[in-house]
Amino acid sequence: MAPNLKIIHLVCACLFLGNVIVSGVWALLAERTRNHAIIQFSNRMVLITDAMFTLVGAVGVVWTGHGMALHLGGEASHPWIQWSYGLLSFSGLIWLLVLVPIQLKQYTLLRASDTVGEEYWRLSRIWQAAGALATVLPLPIVYLMVTKPA
């Protein structure tokens, strides 16, 4: 296995996990202020950093991980790789089907008004719960990636 592929994989994993974790903290702290301008800024930054770091990191992790899995005989030959694919896929589906649409709706709501309305707060509760799940799901992958259990 090429050491450069492993380095790229680790960098992408750091970008992905780091941004996933920081985005939730960033949004939570902004919302605690209950200040429209701060929440709007946070929402916009989460959308931008999701594209820059979460998406780029996720694509990089999948691309390099798949390349390394092929070198190890493919995902079918190692249950830990199958689990990693499953956990990352589930997290990605939550991100694509729940989190991003909510963030875009919140963005629209915040731009349409100078107050933070009840619809925003309802969406925020869903975003926080789904986001927590989408954040926790990839964490066991780090363990699997390092220990490579049989």
Buried (B, 14 or more C-beta within 10 A) or exposed (E): EEEEBEEBBBBBBEBBBBBBBBBBEBBEEBBEEEEBEBBBBBBBBBBEBBEEBBBBBBEBBBBBBBBBBEEEEEBEEBEBBBBBBEBBEBBBEBBEEBBBEBBEBBBEBBEEEEEBEEEBEEBBEEBBEBBEBBBEBBEEBEEBBEEEEE
